[in-house]
């Protein structure tokens, strides 16, 4: 009886392996400009908070309030990598914007992709985890007040 149970569990594990592999994330780099041009992102993010990626030059910072992270996923099923990643990029940016407003910050600086605690800093690209079912974007950033 125990041998049959062990065999059944082994077969179940082997059968589930392809499902796990197909759900694995592939990391892709996409242009920030493309994501900002999709889904009305530019208009939705233009509410008094300025965003600066990686080491982009910023106005003079008066106060660094805090650092924070965001990590979001969206349904990627049946969507192109670009469409799913641009959508979750906007969701992540809206999350950063909301956090900035809660903190009284007028800038979000040093924005870097930070998926699974692996940083990818770029002024022009963001990193997206593209899977067969989900797409995800994770950012790390500093929230600041600029000098007037």
N, C-alpha and C positions, 0 to 999 in steps of 0.2 A: 504494500500500500504506500509506504513512504517513498519507494523508488518511483512509482507511478506519479506521485505528487511532485517529486523533484523534476522528473522529466517534463511534466506539464508546465511547471514554472519556467523551466529552461526554454521550452518552445514558445511560451508567452513572451518571454524577454526577447527572444530572437525576432518574433513577429512585430514587436513594438519598436525595435531598433530603427527600421526605415522611417517610421512616423516621427521619431525624435530627430533623425537626421534631416528630414524634409522641413522641420520647423526651425532649424538652425539659422542664425542670422549671418548674412553676408554684409560686411561693412563696405559702404560705398561713399564716395565723396561727391558732393553736388555743389553747384555754384549758389552762393548766397543771393546773388543778384537774381537768379532765376526763381528762387523761392520767394523773394521779396516782390517779384512781378506776378506771382500766381495768387489766386484766391483772395484778391483785394487786400493783400498783406500790407502794402505801403499805406493805404488809407486807414486800415484797422490799427496800425501801430503808430500813427501820427497823432498822439494825444499828450504831448508835453514831456515825454520820456525819450531820450536819445540813446541809441544803441551803438556800441563800438566793439568790433570783433578783434580778438587777439591783441596785437600791439599797435592797432590803428591810433594815430594821434587824436587826442581829445582836447577839449577846452580844459583850462586849469581846474583841477579838482580842489574844492574847498574842504570837503569832508568825505572820508570813506565810511559809510554806515555799517556795512556788513558784506560778507560773501555768502552766496547761497547756490543751490543746485536745483535743476528741474530735470525730470526724466519722464517722458510721455511716450505712449504707443498709440497707434491707430490701426484700424482694420485695413490690411493691405490686400485682402483677398480679391482677386479679379481686377486689381488696379496696377498700373505700371509702377515701377520703382520710383520714377520721378514724381508721379502724381501723389502716391502715398507719402513719400518723404517730404514733399513740399507742404502737404497738409499737416503732418505732424510737426514740421519745422514751425509753421505758423502757430500751432497750439502751444509749443514750447516758448515761443517768443511772447505770446499773449500771457502766458504764465509769468514770465520774467517782468512784463509790463505791469501786471496786477501786483506783483510783489513790490516793485519799485514804488507804485502808488501808495501801497499800504505803509511803506517805510518813509514816505516823503522824499524819495530820491527823484532827481530829474535826469539821472544818467545810469546806464548799465554798461560797464566797461569790462575789458579783459574777458569777453565772452569766448569760451573755448568749448569744443565738443568734448564730452567727458563720459563716454559710454563704458560701462564696467570699470570705472576709475582709470581709464586710459585716455589721457589728454591728447587732443589733436587741435593745435592752434593754427588758425589761418585767417587772414583778412578777407579772403575771397571764397572759401569753401567751408561747408559743414559736413559732418559725418552722420550717416544714417544707417541704422541696422535694418536691413531689408530681409524679411523672412517670407515664407510662402503664405503665412496667415497674417502676420503683423509687421508693421514698420515702426521704428523707434528713434527718437532723438533725445539726447541728454546734453545739457549745457551746465557749465559752471561759470559764475560771473561775480563781479563786484558791483555793489550798489552805492552810488555816490551822489553828492550834491556838488554842482559846479560853482565856481566863484562867479559872482555877479559883476 
